[in-house]
Amino acid sequence: MNGSDLQYLCGIIGGLCGIPTRLYKANKLVFVHSTADLPADPITLHSDEIFKIKEHVGYFVTPDFFYYGVINSKDYRLVIGPARQVYDDRTLANLAFRLDVPPEQTKKFISSMKSVICMPLESILQVMIAMNFVLNKERLGLEDVVIYDEDQERMRKSMAREQLDKTIKQFDASEETVQHNTLATEQTIMNMVRKGDVQALDEWAKNAPSSRAGVMAPDQLRQVKNTLIVSATLASRAAIRGGVDIEEALTLSDSYIQKCELTGNITQLTNLQFLMIRDFTERVSRVRFGGKSNLAKEAANYIRRHISEPVTAEGIASHLYISRPYLSKKFKEETGESISDFIQKEKLQEGCHLLAHTKKPLAAIASYLGFSSQSHFTHAFKKYLSLTPLEYRRKHSFD
């Protein structure tokens, strides 16, 4: 099948699925079919990981649960995506921010992404399998594309079928090709640790996307241990940024590494890794919310999970099923500050993180955090820290 035929096929499939479809030759984009008019293409965030997929049929799941289907045939690569089972404004706004979509085009980006058809990954894989038969004359089933272990197979009867893609075994260093989608996943998790957001971590763990760590050892047990050691290092640094005492964080990291080296069971090591991440997250939470009631903690967690949205006392009260006056009164009594001041403080603290650890322009950060303008953000930031955002970036940036 020549390039013209493949472009025709991409157009048909893209129109049928309602999902962006791309054709590459030698990793160079030669054709795109998309009903969504996107100011920026989300695939640019993960093209390196997607291009590492060498099998005839494969897929990639991002930490935000967007997925891409991939078909390889000789010099050509066909990619369908991103797609998702459900689209929500908060996730799409975060995606636009990472893509450097100009603030004035964010609403258009969100609207365009919502025009992409919602579809479970399993359905996309079925389309890919059919196309693979046309292109590679190869008969495959879903069982040839998705790997299940025994526990995951038992869960299959009670879970929605679209969740099955998230059940790939995490550690299989013996495979010829290893997909490296761990960086984005790592950033997602460490951001939860830094914020002390235990609830978000638990919710993430329920539907964690598949990820493959790079090969760091010749045998599987050593591979899992090395992965845990790397996670301990990253989590301790994230906890320190979140306010945990440096000595406490490093001592805790050493303790988990010692436990790791004394454990010879892969299942126990996997459980130990999650408990370690949760331990660091809880310690950050205690530092940031120590002494506060559940109401104050839940209000603070709500603010952090919606940091890129307009957060109001009314919205928090509605989420907690209480009245706004009661929330304001109790929050003030327990924390010594008003809920509105706390909201702004949390947004400015997130602004500090973005200024120090990203190169995002001030206008993009201000828009992302819900400030009415860059000047509003600058005024509030200087009042809070006695520094302008640019002065803070010059002082604290690692670059």
C-alpha positions in Angstrom: 0.0 0.0 0.0 1.6 3.3 -1.1 1.5 6.7 0.8 -1.5 8.0 -1.1 -3.5 4.9 -0.1 -2.4 5.2 3.5 -3.5 8.8 3.6 -6.9 7.8 2.3 -7.1 5.1 4.9 -6.2 7.6 7.7 -8.9 10.0 6.5 -11.5 7.2 6.5 -10.5 5.9 10.0 -10.2 9.4 11.5 -13.6 10.4 10.2 -15.2 7.2 11.4 -13.7 7.4 14.9 -13.8 11.2 15.3 -10.3 11.1 16.8 -7.2 12.8 15.3 -5.3 10.4 13.1 -1.7 11.0 11.9 0.6 9.3 9.3 4.3 9.4 9.7 7.0 8.2 7.4 10.4 7.6 9.0 9.1 9.6 12.0 8.2 12.6 9.8 4.6 13.7 9.8 3.1 13.5 6.3 -0.6 13.6 6.9 -3.1 14.6 9.6 -6.9 14.1 9.7 -8.7 15.8 12.6 -12.2 17.1 13.0 -10.9 19.1 16.0 -9.3 22.5 15.3 -6.6 22.4 18.0 -4.3 25.4 18.6 -1.6 22.9 19.7 -1.2 19.1 19.2 -1.1 17.1 22.4 1.0 14.4 20.8 4.1 16.7 21.0 4.2 16.1 24.8 4.7 12.3 24.3 6.0 11.8 20.7 9.3 10.4 22.0 7.6 7.7 24.0 5.2 6.9 21.2 7.9 6.6 18.6 9.7 4.0 20.7 6.8 1.6 20.2 8.1 -0.8 17.6 5.5 -3.6 17.7 3.0 -3.7 14.8 0.2 -2.7 17.2 0.8 -0.8 20.4 -0.5 2.0 22.6 0.6 4.6 25.1 -1.3 5.9 28.1 -0.4 9.3 29.6 -0.6 10.0 33.3 -3.8 12.0 32.6 -5.3 8.9 31.0 -5.2 10.1 27.5 -4.3 7.3 25.1 -2.8 6.8 21.7 -3.1 3.8 19.4 -0.1 3.0 17.2 0.4 0.8 14.1 3.8 0.3 12.5 4.1 -1.0 8.9 7.5 -0.9 7.2 8.5 2.8 7.1 5.1 4.1 8.1 3.6 4.7 11.5 -0.1 5.5 12.0 -1.1 7.1 15.3 -4.7 7.6 16.6 -5.2 9.9 19.5 -5.4 11.5 22.0 -8.7 10.0 23.2 -10.2 9.6 26.6 -13.3 8.0 28.2 -14.3 11.3 29.7 -13.2 14.9 29.1 -13.3 17.5 31.9 -12.4 21.2 31.8 -9.8 20.9 34.6 -7.8 18.2 32.9 -8.0 19.9 29.5 -6.9 23.3 31.0 -3.8 21.6 32.6 -3.1 20.0 29.2 -3.3 23.3 27.5 -0.9 24.8 30.0 1.7 22.1 29.5 1.4 22.7 25.7 2.0 26.4 26.1 -1.4 27.2 24.6 -1.7 31.1 24.8 -4.2 32.0 27.5 -6.5 33.7 25.0 -6.8 30.4 23.1 -7.3 28.0 26.1 -11.1 28.1 25.9 -10.8 27.2 22.2 -8.5 24.4 23.0 -10.8 23.0 25.6 -13.8 23.3 23.3 -11.9 21.6 20.4 -10.7 18.7 22.6 -14.3 18.1 23.7 -15.2 17.6 20.1 -13.0 14.6 20.0 -15.2 11.5 20.4 -15.0 9.8 23.8 -14.0 6.3 23.3 -12.6 3.5 25.6 -9.1 2.3 24.7 -10.3 -1.2 24.0 -12.4 0.2 21.1 -9.5 2.0 19.6 -7.4 -1.1 19.9 -10.0 -3.1 18.0 -9.8 -0.5 15.2 -6.0 -0.7 15.3 -6.1 -4.5 15.1 -8.4 -4.3 12.0 -6.1 -1.8 10.3 -3.1 -3.9 11.2 -4.7 -6.8 9.4 -5.0 -4.6 6.3 -1.5 -3.3 6.5 0.5 -6.2 7.9 -1.7 -9.2 7.0 -1.5 -10.2 10.7 -4.4 -11.6 12.7 -4.3 -10.3 16.3 -6.7 -10.2 19.2 -6.9 -7.9 22.2 -5.1 -10.6 24.2 -2.1 -10.1 21.9 -2.0 -6.4 22.7 -3.0 -6.2 26.4 -1.2 -8.2 29.1 -3.1 -9.3 32.2 -1.9 -10.9 35.4 -4.0 -13.2 37.5 -5.4 -10.5 39.8 -6.2 -8.3 36.9 -8.0 -11.1 35.1 -10.2 -11.6 38.1 -11.0 -7.9 38.2 -12.0 -8.0 34.5 -15.5 -9.3 35.3 -16.4 -6.4 37.6 -14.6 -3.5 35.9 -15.6 -1.5 32.8 -13.9 -3.0 29.8 -12.2 0.3 29.0 -10.2 0.0 32.2 -8.4 -3.1 31.0 -5.6 -1.2 29.2 -4.3 0.0 32.6 -3.5 -3.5 33.7 -0.2 -4.0 32.0 2.5 -5.6 34.1 4.8 -2.8 35.3 8.0 -4.7 35.3 9.2 -6.9 32.4 12.8 -6.1 31.7 13.1 -9.2 29.5 11.0 -7.7 26.7 12.9 -6.7 23.6 11.4 -3.2 23.5 10.7 -1.2 26.7 8.4 1.8 26.6 9.6 4.7 28.6 6.5 6.7 29.7 7.8 6.9 33.3 8.9 10.6 33.2 5.4 12.1 32.9 4.1 9.6 35.4 6.9 10.4 37.8 6.2 14.1 37.6 2.5 13.5 38.3 3.2 11.5 41.4 6.0 13.7 42.8 3.7 16.7 42.4 1.2 15.0 44.7 4.0 14.3 47.2 5.1 17.9 47.1 1.5 19.1 47.8 0.8 16.5 50.4 -2.3 15.5 48.5 -3.0 12.0 49.9 -6.5 11.8 48.5 -5.3 12.5 45.0 -2.6 9.9 45.3 -5.1 7.3 46.5 -7.4 8.2 43.6 -4.5 8.0 41.1 -3.5 4.6 42.4 -6.9 3.1 41.8 -6.6 3.7 38.0 -2.8 4.1 37.5 -1.7 4.2 33.9 0.7 1.5 32.7 4.3 2.5 32.8 7.5 0.7 32.1 10.8 1.7 33.8 14.0 1.7 31.8 16.2 -1.3 32.2 18.4 -0.7 35.2 19.5 -4.3 36.1 19.9 -7.7 34.4 17.3 -9.5 36.5 13.8 -8.6 37.5 14.3 -8.5 41.3 17.2 -6.1 41.0 15.2 -4.1 38.5 12.4 -3.6 41.0 14.8 -2.7 43.8 16.6 -0.2 41.7 13.3 1.4 40.7 12.3 1.7 44.4 15.6 3.3 45.2 15.2 5.9 42.5 11.6 6.6 43.7 12.9 7.0 47.3 15.4 9.7 46.1 12.8 11.6 44.1 10.1 11.3 46.8 12.4 12.6 49.5 13.3 15.6 47.4 9.6 16.3 46.6 8.8 16.1 50.3 11.6 18.5 51.2 10.1 21.0 48.7 6.8 20.4 50.3 8.1 21.5 53.7 9.4 18.3 55.4 12.6 18.7 57.4 15.6 17.8 55.2 17.1 15.4 57.8 13.7 13.7 58.4 13.2 13.2 54.7 16.7 11.8 54.0 16.6 9.5 57.0 13.2 8.1 55.9 14.6 7.6 52.4 17.6 5.6 53.8 15.2 3.5 55.9 13.1 2.5 53.0 16.1 1.7 50.9 17.4 -0.6 53.7 14.0 -2.3 53.9 14.2 -2.7 50.1 17.5 -4.4 50.2 16.3 -6.9 52.8 13.2 -7.9 50.8 13.4 -10.6 48.2 9.8 -10.7 47.1 8.7 -8.6 44.1 5.1 -8.2 45.3 6.2 -7.0 48.7 8.6 -4.6 47.0 5.9 -3.2 44.8 3.7 -2.7 47.9 6.6 -1.2 49.8 7.1 1.4 47.0 3.5 2.6 47.2 3.6 2.7 51.0 6.8 4.7 50.8 5.3 7.3 48.4 2.2 7.5 50.6 4.3 7.9 53.7 6.2 10.9 52.2 2.9 12.4 51.0 1.3 12.0 54.5 4.3 13.7 56.1 4.0 16.7 53.8 0.3 16.8 54.6 1.0 16.8 58.3 3.5 19.7 57.9 1.1 21.7 55.9 -2.1 20.8 57.7 -0.9 19.8 61.2 -3.5 20.5 63.9 -6.2 21.3 61.4 -9.6 19.6 61.5 -10.8 17.4 58.7 -12.9 20.2 57.4 -9.8 22.5 57.0 -7.8 19.6 55.4 -10.6 18.8 53.0 -11.0 22.4 52.0 -7.3 22.8 51.5 -7.1 19.6 49.4 -10.0 20.8 47.3 -8.2 24.1 46.6 -5.0 22.2 45.6 -6.8 19.8 43.3 -8.5 22.8 41.6 -5.6 25.2 41.7 -6.0 26.0 38.0 -9.6 26.9 38.3 -11.5 29.9 39.8 -11.9 28.6 43.4 -14.4 30.3 45.6 -15.7 29.7 49.1 -19.1 28.9 47.7 -17.6 26.2 45.5 -15.7 24.7 48.4 -18.8 24.8 50.7 -20.9 23.1 48.0 -18.3 20.4 47.6 -18.3 19.8 51.4 -22.1 20.0 51.7 -22.0 22.8 54.2 -23.0 26.5 54.1 -20.5 29.1 53.0 -20.9 31.1 56.3 -20.2 28.0 58.3 -17.1 27.1 56.2 -15.7 30.7 56.5 -16.3 30.8 60.3 -14.8 27.3 61.0 -11.8 27.8 58.7 -11.0 31.1 60.3 -11.2 29.7 63.8 -9.0 26.7 63.0 -6.4 28.3 60.8 -6.3 31.9 61.8 -6.8 33.1 58.2 -9.7 33.6 55.9 -10.6 31.1 53.3 -10.1 33.7 50.5 -6.6 34.5 51.8 -5.8 30.8 52.0 -6.9 30.3 48.4 -4.7 33.1 47.1 -1.8 31.9 49.2 -2.0 28.4 47.7 -2.2 29.8 44.2 0.9 31.9 44.8 2.8 29.0 46.3 2.0 27.0 43.2 3.1 30.1 41.2 6.5 29.9 43.1 6.9 26.3 42.0 6.1 27.0 38.4 8.4 30.0 38.3 11.3 28.0 39.8 10.8 24.7 37.9 9.4 25.7 34.5 10.1 28.3 31.8 6.4 29.2 31.4 5.9 32.9 30.7 4.3 35.0 33.4 1.1 35.6 31.4 0.6 31.8 31.0 1.2 31.2 34.7 -1.1 34.0 35.7 -3.9 32.7 33.4 -3.3 29.1 34.6 -3.7 30.0 38.2 -6.9 32.0 37.5 -5.6 35.6 38.0 -7.4 38.2 35.9 -4.2 39.4 34.3 -0.4 39.2 34.5 -0.4 42.5 36.4 -2.9 41.2 39.0 -0.6 38.1 39.5 2.5 40.3 39.8 0.8 42.6 42.3 -0.4 39.8 44.5 2.9 37.9 44.3 4.9 40.9 45.3 2.6 41.6 48.2 2.9 38.0 49.4 6.7 37.5 48.9 8.1 41.1 48.6 9.5 40.0 45.3 8.3 40.3 41.8 7.7 37.0 39.9 10.8 37.7 37.7 12.9 38.4 40.7 11.8 35.2 42.4 12.5 33.2 39.2 16.0 34.6 38.9 16.7 33.8 42.6 15.2 30.3 42.7 15.4 28.9 39.2 17.6 25.8 38.7 18.4 26.8 35.1 
